[in-house]
Amino acid sequence: MTAFSDLELIALSARSRGFFTDVELHVPGLPNAILVRGRFDLESYTDDLFNLLALHCPANLSAAVAIRRAEFLAGRAMAHAALRALGQAASEIPIGLGGAPLWPSSSAGSISHTRGHCACFAIANANWRAGVDVEALASGHALDAILNMTINEDERALIARQVVLSSDGLASLVFSAKETLFKALYPVARRFFGFDCAELRTTPRNGQIRLHLTKTICPELLEGQHYDIRFSIAAGHVLTWLAVTPQHMSM
């Protein structure tokens, strides 16, 4: 891993003319891995930021609404910063099958963005699988949708009786963790799978939340396998990330 300094993140924010703020680099406690997160301001977005930040705007986004191009720019900028911090060439990361980013052959990673927040989790090892998700803490109709559509009855009961996090905080965390798990396992499963394929069975602790597979998704992903997803909750948002090793995928 190279000495990618805070000065370079400050320079990134300066080149973006106010589009990026609060960009931070974290070492997530895993070998050869990096986590970059930040905020972006949609009102500061202009199409020429792609050129200013030396990033490519795919042709299929030219007709998209500005918010879609802004989100793409934010995610790819975080990804380039993560790759540089890992000592990797910050090459183009095109859009692959199902909308997932196509990472360079020497790395794996994941990108997430929501409501002006973005994050990238990357690993300098193409044999691993990575997932990351950032979500605003849900309330109102959004919280009702999470509880009714993405969380089962047993999970709702666990959320109601635990005292470690608020109910809305834990519901948002479970939703985010399932999104992260899907992103990490999608390249292995090679198909979409629903929220019902993973389940929370124990209260999160020590910055980790464990999800169990409730059914076999493919020969490498069997019912009963569990995954410990790391998380942080701050400033009204939850961030989750996961690295899956080849050994875990062959259990």
C-alpha positions in Angstrom: 0.0 0.0 0.0 1.4 3.4 -1.0 1.6 6.5 1.2 -1.5 8.1 -0.3 -1.8 11.3 1.8 -4.6 13.4 3.1 -3.1 16.2 0.9 -4.1 14.3 -2.2 -7.7 14.0 -0.9 -7.7 17.7 -0.2 -6.4 18.3 -3.8 -9.2 16.1 -5.1 -11.8 18.2 -3.3 -10.2 21.4 -4.5 -10.1 20.3 -8.2 -13.8 19.4 -7.9 -14.7 23.1 -7.2 -16.8 22.2 -4.2 -18.4 19.1 -5.5 -16.6 16.9 -3.0 -16.3 17.6 0.7 -15.2 15.6 3.8 -13.3 12.9 1.7 -11.6 10.5 4.1 -9.4 7.5 3.7 -9.7 4.5 6.1 -7.7 1.4 6.6 -10.5 -1.1 7.3 -8.5 -3.7 9.3 -8.0 -6.1 6.4 -4.7 -6.8 4.5 -4.3 -4.8 1.2 -7.7 -3.1 1.6 -8.8 0.5 1.7 -12.0 2.3 2.3 -12.7 5.8 0.9 -15.8 7.8 1.8 -16.9 11.4 1.2 -19.8 13.7 0.5 -20.8 15.3 -2.8 -23.0 18.3 -3.6 -25.4 17.8 -6.5 -25.8 21.6 -6.9 -22.1 21.9 -7.6 -22.1 19.3 -10.4 -21.2 20.3 -14.0 -20.4 17.9 -16.8 -16.9 19.4 -17.2 -15.9 17.9 -13.8 -15.2 14.6 -15.6 -12.4 16.3 -17.5 -11.2 18.2 -14.5 -10.9 15.0 -12.5 -9.6 13.0 -15.5 -12.5 10.6 -15.4 -14.4 9.1 -18.3 -18.2 9.5 -18.7 -19.7 6.5 -20.5 -21.6 7.3 -23.7 -24.7 5.6 -22.3 -24.8 8.2 -19.5 -24.9 11.2 -21.9 -28.7 11.2 -22.1 -29.1 10.4 -18.4 -30.4 12.9 -15.9 -27.6 15.1 -14.3 -28.0 13.4 -10.9 -27.1 10.0 -12.5 -24.0 11.4 -14.0 -23.1 13.1 -10.7 -23.5 9.9 -8.8 -21.4 8.0 -11.3 -18.7 10.7 -11.1 -18.6 10.6 -7.3 -18.4 6.8 -7.2 -15.6 6.6 -9.8 -13.6 9.3 -8.1 -13.7 7.4 -4.8 -12.7 4.3 -6.7 -9.7 6.0 -8.3 -8.6 7.3 -5.0 -8.9 3.8 -3.4 -6.9 2.2 -6.2 -4.1 4.9 -6.0 -4.0 4.3 -2.2 -3.5 0.6 -2.9 -0.6 1.4 -5.3 -2.8 0.3 -8.3 -3.1 2.1 -11.6 -6.2 4.3 -11.5 -7.5 3.0 -14.8 -11.0 3.2 -16.2 -13.7 1.2 -14.3 -16.5 0.6 -16.9 -20.0 -0.5 -16.2 -20.4 -4.3 -16.4 -23.2 -6.8 -16.4 -26.0 -5.8 -14.1 -24.5 -2.4 -13.6 -21.6 -3.6 -11.4 -18.2 -1.9 -11.9 -15.6 -3.8 -13.9 -12.4 -3.6 -11.8 -8.9 -3.9 -13.1 -7.5 -7.5 -13.2 -5.3 -6.9 -10.1 -8.1 -5.7 -7.8 -11.7 -6.1 -6.5 -14.0 -3.5 -5.1 -17.4 -2.0 -4.6 -19.0 1.4 -4.9 -22.0 2.9 -3.2 -23.7 6.3 -3.1 -26.9 7.8 -1.6 -28.2 11.3 -0.9 -24.9 13.0 -1.4 -22.7 10.4 0.4 -20.4 8.0 -1.5 -18.0 5.3 -0.6 -15.6 2.8 -2.2 -14.1 -0.3 -0.6 -11.3 -1.9 -2.6 -8.8 -4.8 -2.2 -5.5 -5.3 -4.1 -6.4 -9.0 -4.8 -8.7 -10.0 -7.6 -9.4 -13.4 -6.0 -11.4 -11.8 -3.2 -14.9 -10.3 -3.5 -15.9 -7.0 -2.0 -19.1 -5.2 -1.1 -19.9 -1.8 0.4 -23.1 0.2 1.0 -23.9 3.6 2.5 -27.5 4.4 3.5 -29.2 7.3 5.3 -30.9 6.1 8.5 -34.4 5.3 7.5 -37.6 6.8 9.0 -41.2 7.2 8.1 -42.3 5.4 4.9 -38.7 4.4 4.1 -38.4 2.6 7.5 -41.8 0.9 6.9 -40.7 -0.3 3.5 -37.5 -1.8 5.0 -39.4 -3.6 7.8 -42.1 -4.9 5.5 -40.1 -5.8 2.4 -36.5 -6.6 3.3 -36.7 -8.0 6.9 -38.5 -11.2 7.9 -40.7 -11.8 11.0 -37.8 -13.2 13.1 -35.6 -10.3 12.3 -38.3 -7.8 13.2 -38.7 -9.6 16.6 -34.9 -9.4 17.2 -34.9 -5.7 16.3 -37.8 -5.0 18.6 -36.2 -6.6 21.7 -32.5 -5.6 21.3 -31.2 -2.5 23.2 -27.8 -1.9 21.5 -29.1 0.3 18.7 -32.4 2.1 18.1 -35.0 0.2 16.1 -34.6 2.4 13.0 -30.8 2.2 13.3 -30.7 -1.5 13.4 -33.3 -1.9 10.6 -31.3 0.4 8.4 -28.1 -1.5 9.3 -29.7 -4.8 8.4 -30.9 -3.4 5.0 -27.4 -2.0 4.3 -25.7 -5.2 5.3 -27.9 -7.2 3.0 -27.1 -4.8 0.1 -23.3 -5.2 0.9 -23.6 -9.0 1.0 -25.4 -9.0 -2.4 -22.7 -6.9 -4.0 -19.9 -9.1 -2.6 -21.6 -12.4 -3.6 -23.1 -11.4 -7.0 -20.0 -12.2 -9.0 -20.0 -15.7 -7.4 -23.8 -16.3 -7.6 -23.9 -14.8 -11.2 -27.5 -14.0 -10.7 -29.7 -11.7 -8.6 -31.1 -13.0 -5.3 -33.5 -11.5 -2.8 -33.4 -10.1 0.7 -34.9 -13.4 2.0 -31.7 -15.2 1.1 -29.9 -13.7 4.1 -31.0 -13.4 7.7 -29.9 -11.6 10.9 -30.0 -14.0 13.9 -27.9 -12.3 16.5 -27.4 -8.7 17.8 -24.6 -6.9 16.1 -21.6 -6.2 18.3 -18.0 -4.8 18.1 -18.7 -3.1 14.8 -19.8 -6.3 13.0 -23.1 -7.7 12.0 -23.5 -11.4 11.0 -25.8 -12.6 8.3 -26.6 -16.2 7.5 -27.7 -17.6 4.1 -31.2 -19.0 4.4 -31.0 -21.1 1.2 -28.4 -22.4 -1.2 -27.8 -19.8 -3.9 -25.2 -21.7 -6.0 -22.6 -24.5 -5.4 -20.2 -22.1 -3.7 -22.8 -20.3 -1.6 -24.6 -22.8 0.6 -27.5 -22.5 3.1 -26.1 -21.9 6.6 -22.9 -20.0 5.6 -22.5 -16.8 7.5 -20.7 -13.6 6.8 -19.4 -11.0 9.3 -20.0 -7.5 7.8 -18.3 -4.5 9.3 -20.2 -1.3 9.9 -20.1 2.2 11.3 -23.0 4.6 12.0 -22.3 8.4 12.1 -23.9 11.6 10.9 -27.2 10.0 10.2 -25.8 7.4 7.9 -24.8 3.7 8.1 -21.8 2.3 6.2 -21.3 -1.4 5.8 -18.4 -3.3 4.0 -17.4 -6.9 3.5 -14.5 -8.8 2.0 -15.1 -12.4 1.1 -12.1 -14.7 0.7 -11.8 -17.6 -1.8 -11.7 -20.0 1.2 -15.1 -18.7 2.4 -16.6 -19.2 -1.0 -15.4 -22.9 -1.1 -16.7 -24.0 2.3 
